[in-house]
Amino acid sequence: MTPRAALLFLAALAAGCAAPAARPEPGGGAPVFARVADPESIGAVRDLFRRRNPGYDLEYRGGLKSLDESLRARILFVQEGESSVRIGRGSEALAVSEGDAILLRPGETLAFVPPVGALVFTVPEPIPATVPKVIRPDFDPRLTDTPGGCATETDAYRRLLLTWREENGPYVYRGLNAHRVRIVDSFTHFHPVSGGFDEFYLVQGLLPGGRLLTSGAVDRIRAPETVTREETASLLEEMPLAVGDLVYLPRGVVHRGVGGALVQVITVPGFVPGAEIGVDADLSAINARLGLSGPDALPFNPAAAAGTPGGSR
């Protein structure tokens, strides 16, 4: 299923129309691409996300000036603008800009001057008192580059804003994890439907050629001895990225970022240890068995194929 087909499928569901037949979802279905400036595509992502993750919600707010208090906690990811934010009446103004996260506890209000654009998650779990109200990955001395995951090079830019384990970073929260990372050539992987997590890529910067490879056919990729030559042409789909994209990767969707993209990677629930499964060795095996080379070969990360790197978050 292509991203456009997936979006149309979701729109049909929302409208109560009869949906076209879709691939069975042993691997979790297809990725959904949205633009933060497009309410319709964000709405389609929201509908699917809420169905898959009870107790969670999301929305994109452009020109956001304030938020009233809520009975549930919220986490905001600033996407557009530089501003000062006040959390709670009479509070000190704190500087924020693109890439920062703001954490609101139940009952707290928020006000920006000037307004910003932000992706807003509602989360079911309370936010620990040890986590600050504002996390600034480029300005917080406690957050330093931590190579791993999608950025294994030694000079990788990878800052863990919210993490699962305290040995990985100072701000631990398991209801939602996030890390801001520059993806140059990640390994190809998926997060299992059972015991895994959904993932978002919020694109905040890009080099020419930055793109995402995806597949909803994880069951086929993981059986390289049965894949036919005819299947290989549609086994992976390549999508160019743009600043302002929000890519929703449900559990089970194979993905790999290449070409250079600065991304806020957000996982729901948090990054469950052991729930990141590499498939580069499988892709390499398909190429070898079918004698695929050059433009006909399935792309894969050679280093990962020899021993898939990972990295807890």
C-alpha positions as CSV (number, residue, x, y, z in Angstrom):
1,M,0.0,0.0,0.0
2,T,1.5,3.4,-1.0
3,P,1.4,6.3,1.4
4,R,-1.3,8.0,-0.8
5,A,-3.4,4.8,-0.8
6,A,-3.0,4.6,3.0
7,L,-4.2,8.2,3.4
8,L,-7.2,7.6,1.2
9,F,-8.0,4.4,3.1
10,L,-8.0,6.4,6.4
11,A,-10.1,9.1,4.9
12,A,-12.6,6.6,3.7
13,L,-12.8,5.1,7.2
14,A,-13.3,8.6,8.8
15,A,-16.1,9.3,6.3
16,G,-17.8,6.0,7.0
17,C,-17.3,4.8,3.4
18,A,-16.6,1.3,2.3
19,A,-12.8,1.0,2.4
20,P,-10.9,-0.7,-0.4
21,A,-9.3,-4.1,0.4
22,A,-5.9,-3.7,2.1
23,R,-3.0,-5.9,2.8
24,P,-3.4,-8.0,5.9
25,E,-1.4,-6.5,8.8
26,P,0.9,-9.1,10.3
27,G,3.5,-6.3,10.2
28,G,1.2,-3.5,11.2
29,G,0.2,-2.0,7.8
30,A,1.6,1.0,6.0
31,P,3.3,4.3,6.9
32,V,1.2,7.4,6.7
33,F,2.8,10.7,5.5
34,A,1.3,14.0,6.6
35,R,2.2,17.7,6.4
36,V,2.0,19.7,9.6
37,A,0.4,22.6,7.6
38,D,-2.3,20.3,6.2
39,P,-5.1,19.7,8.7
40,E,-6.6,16.9,6.6
41,S,-3.5,14.8,6.5
42,I,-2.8,15.4,10.2
43,G,-6.4,14.5,11.0
44,A,-5.9,11.1,9.2
45,V,-2.8,10.4,11.2
46,R,-4.6,11.4,14.4
47,D,-7.5,9.1,13.8
48,L,-5.3,6.0,13.2
49,F,-3.0,6.9,16.1
50,R,-5.8,7.2,18.6
51,R,-7.4,3.9,17.5
52,R,-4.0,2.1,17.9
53,N,-3.1,3.9,21.2
54,P,-6.0,4.3,23.6
55,G,-5.4,7.2,26.0
56,Y,-3.2,9.1,23.7
57,D,-4.0,12.0,21.3
58,L,-2.2,14.4,19.0
59,E,-2.7,17.6,17.1
60,Y,-0.6,20.1,15.3
61,R,-1.2,23.8,16.3
62,G,0.2,26.5,14.1
63,G,0.3,30.0,15.4
64,L,-0.2,28.6,18.9
65,K,-0.5,31.4,21.5
66,S,-1.8,29.5,24.6
67,L,-3.2,26.3,26.0
68,D,-5.8,26.1,28.8
69,E,-5.5,23.6,31.6
70,S,-6.3,20.0,31.0
71,L,-7.0,17.0,33.2
72,R,-4.3,15.1,31.4
73,A,-0.6,15.7,30.7
74,R,0.6,17.0,27.4
75,I,4.0,17.1,25.6
76,L,4.7,19.7,22.9
77,F,7.4,19.6,20.3
78,V,8.2,23.0,18.9
79,Q,8.5,22.9,15.1
80,E,8.3,26.5,14.1
81,G,9.4,29.8,15.6
82,E,11.5,31.2,18.5
83,S,9.5,32.3,21.5
84,S,9.2,32.8,25.3
85,V,6.8,30.5,27.1
86,R,5.2,30.9,30.5
87,I,3.9,27.6,32.1
88,G,1.4,28.5,34.8
89,R,0.2,31.9,35.8
90,G,2.9,34.2,37.1
91,S,5.7,31.9,36.1
92,E,9.1,32.8,34.7
93,A,9.3,33.2,30.9
94,L,11.5,30.5,29.3
95,A,13.1,30.6,25.9
96,V,12.1,27.9,23.4
97,S,12.8,27.2,19.7
98,E,12.6,24.5,17.1
99,G,13.6,21.1,18.5
100,D,12.6,21.8,22.1
101,A,10.0,19.9,24.1
102,I,7.6,21.4,26.6
103,L,5.9,19.2,29.3
104,L,2.6,20.3,30.8
105,R,1.3,18.6,33.9
106,P,-2.5,18.3,34.5
107,G,-3.9,21.6,35.5
108,E,-1.1,23.7,34.0
109,T,-1.6,26.5,31.5
110,L,0.8,27.7,28.8
111,A,1.3,31.0,26.9
112,F,3.7,31.9,24.1
113,V,5.0,35.3,23.0
114,P,5.2,35.3,20.0
115,P,3.2,32.3,18.8
116,V,4.9,29.1,17.6
117,G,3.9,25.9,15.7
118,A,4.0,22.8,17.8
119,L,3.0,19.1,17.7
120,V,1.0,18.4,20.8
121,F,0.6,15.0,22.3
122,T,-1.8,14.1,25.1
123,V,-0.4,11.3,27.2
124,P,-2.0,9.0,29.8
125,E,0.9,8.6,32.2
126,P,1.9,11.3,34.8
127,I,5.1,13.1,34.1
128,P,7.7,12.6,36.8
129,A,8.8,15.6,38.9
130,T,12.4,14.8,37.8
131,V,11.6,15.9,34.3
132,P,11.9,19.6,33.6
133,K,9.1,21.7,32.1
134,V,11.2,22.6,29.1
135,I,13.9,20.3,27.5
136,R,16.3,22.0,25.1
137,P,18.5,19.4,23.4
138,D,20.9,22.0,21.9
139,F,21.3,24.0,25.1
140,D,21.1,21.5,28.0
141,P,24.5,20.5,29.2
142,R,23.0,17.2,30.5
143,L,22.1,16.2,26.9
144,T,25.2,15.3,24.8
145,D,25.6,13.3,21.6
146,T,24.8,9.6,22.1
147,P,25.6,7.6,18.9
148,G,23.4,4.6,18.3
149,G,20.0,3.6,16.9
150,C,19.6,5.5,13.6
151,A,22.9,7.4,13.9
152,T,25.8,5.1,14.7
153,E,28.6,7.2,13.3
154,T,31.0,8.5,16.0
155,D,30.3,12.1,15.2
156,A,26.5,11.6,15.2
157,Y,24.1,14.3,16.3
158,R,21.7,12.4,18.6
159,R,20.2,14.0,21.7
160,L,17.9,11.9,24.0
161,L,15.2,14.2,25.3
162,L,13.0,11.6,27.0
163,T,14.3,8.1,27.5
164,W,13.3,4.7,28.8
165,R,16.3,4.0,31.1
166,E,18.1,6.3,33.4
167,E,21.5,5.0,32.2
168,N,20.7,6.4,28.8
169,G,19.8,9.9,29.7
170,P,18.7,12.2,32.6
171,Y,15.0,12.5,31.8
172,V,13.2,9.2,32.1
173,Y,9.6,8.9,31.1
174,R,8.0,5.7,29.6
175,G,4.8,7.1,28.3
176,L,6.6,8.7,25.3
177,N,10.2,8.8,24.3
178,A,11.9,11.3,22.0
179,H,15.3,11.9,20.5
180,R,16.5,14.5,18.1
181,V,18.8,13.0,15.5
182,R,20.5,13.6,12.2
183,I,19.9,10.5,10.1
184,V,22.5,10.0,7.4
185,D,22.3,6.2,6.8
186,S,20.4,4.2,9.3
187,F,19.9,0.5,9.5
188,T,16.7,-1.0,8.2
189,H,14.4,-2.2,11.0
190,F,10.9,-2.4,12.4
191,H,9.3,-2.5,15.9
192,P,7.1,-5.6,16.4
193,V,3.3,-5.3,16.7
194,S,3.4,-7.3,19.9
195,G,5.5,-5.6,22.6
196,G,6.7,-2.8,20.3
197,F,5.8,0.8,19.8
198,D,4.6,3.3,17.2
199,E,7.1,5.8,15.9
200,F,6.9,9.3,14.4
201,Y,9.4,11.2,12.3
202,L,8.9,15.0,12.6
203,V,11.2,16.4,10.0
204,Q,13.0,19.6,11.1
205,G,15.9,19.9,8.7
206,L,17.0,18.3,5.4
207,L,19.9,17.8,3.0
208,P,19.3,17.3,-0.7
209,G,18.4,13.6,-1.1
210,G,17.0,13.0,2.4
211,R,14.5,10.3,2.1
212,L,12.8,7.4,3.9
213,L,12.6,3.7,2.8
214,T,9.6,1.8,4.1
215,S,7.8,-1.5,3.7
216,G,4.6,-3.0,5.1
217,A,5.8,-6.5,4.0
218,V,7.9,-7.4,7.0
219,D,6.6,-10.9,6.9
220,R,8.0,-11.4,3.3
221,I,11.4,-9.6,4.0
222,R,11.9,-11.9,7.0
223,A,11.5,-15.0,4.8
224,P,14.2,-14.3,2.2
225,E,14.3,-17.9,1.0
226,T,10.7,-17.5,-0.4
227,V,10.8,-14.0,-2.0
228,T,10.5,-14.1,-5.8
229,R,12.2,-11.8,-8.2
230,E,8.8,-10.3,-9.2
231,E,8.2,-9.2,-5.6
232,T,11.4,-7.3,-5.1
233,A,10.3,-4.3,-7.3
234,S,7.6,-3.5,-4.7
235,L,9.1,-4.8,-1.5
236,L,10.5,-1.4,-0.5
237,E,9.1,2.0,-1.2
238,E,11.2,5.2,-1.3
239,M,9.8,8.6,-0.3
240,P,11.5,11.9,-0.4
241,L,11.3,13.9,2.8
242,A,10.6,17.6,3.3
243,V,10.8,19.9,6.3
244,G,7.4,19.9,7.9
245,D,6.7,16.3,7.2
246,L,5.2,14.1,9.9
247,V,5.6,10.4,9.1
248,Y,3.7,7.9,11.2
249,L,5.3,4.5,11.4
250,P,2.9,2.0,13.1
251,R,4.3,-1.0,14.8
252,G,5.5,-3.5,12.3
253,V,6.4,-1.1,9.5
254,V,10.0,-1.5,8.1
255,H,11.8,1.8,7.8
256,R,15.3,3.2,7.1
257,G,16.3,6.9,6.8
258,V,19.0,7.9,4.4
259,G,20.5,11.0,2.8
260,G,20.6,13.4,5.7
261,A,17.5,14.5,7.7
262,L,17.2,16.2,11.0
263,V,14.3,14.5,12.7
264,Q,12.5,14.6,16.1
265,V,11.9,10.9,16.6
266,I,8.9,10.3,18.9
267,T,7.9,6.8,20.1
268,V,4.6,5.8,21.8
269,P,4.8,4.3,24.3
270,G,8.5,4.7,25.1
271,F,11.3,3.0,23.4
272,V,10.8,-0.6,24.7
273,P,14.1,-2.3,25.1
274,G,14.6,-5.2,22.6
275,A,11.8,-4.0,20.3
276,E,14.0,-2.9,17.5
277,I,14.6,-5.6,14.9
278,G,17.0,-5.2,12.0
279,V,16.3,-6.7,8.5
280,D,19.4,-5.7,6.6
281,A,20.8,-9.2,6.7
282,D,17.5,-10.4,5.2
283,L,17.6,-7.8,2.4
284,S,21.2,-8.8,1.6
285,A,20.2,-12.5,1.5
286,I,17.4,-11.8,-1.0
287,N,19.9,-10.0,-3.3
288,A,22.4,-12.8,-3.0
289,R,19.9,-15.6,-3.6
290,L,18.3,-13.9,-6.6
291,G,21.5,-12.5,-8.0
292,L,20.3,-8.9,-7.8
293,S,22.8,-6.1,-8.3
294,G,23.0,-2.5,-9.4
295,P,19.7,-0.7,-9.7
296,D,17.8,-4.0,-9.4
297,A,19.2,-4.8,-5.9
298,L,17.3,-4.1,-2.7
299,P,19.0,-1.3,-0.8
300,F,20.4,-2.2,2.6
301,N,23.0,-1.0,5.2
302,P,26.1,-3.2,4.7
303,A,27.5,-2.7,8.2
304,A,24.1,-3.6,9.7
305,A,23.8,-6.7,7.5
306,A,27.0,-8.0,9.0
307,G,25.7,-7.4,12.6
308,T,22.8,-5.1,13.0
309,P,23.6,-2.1,15.3
310,G,21.0,-1.0,17.7
311,G,20.8,1.4,20.6
312,S,18.4,1.8,23.5
313,R,16.8,5.1,24.0
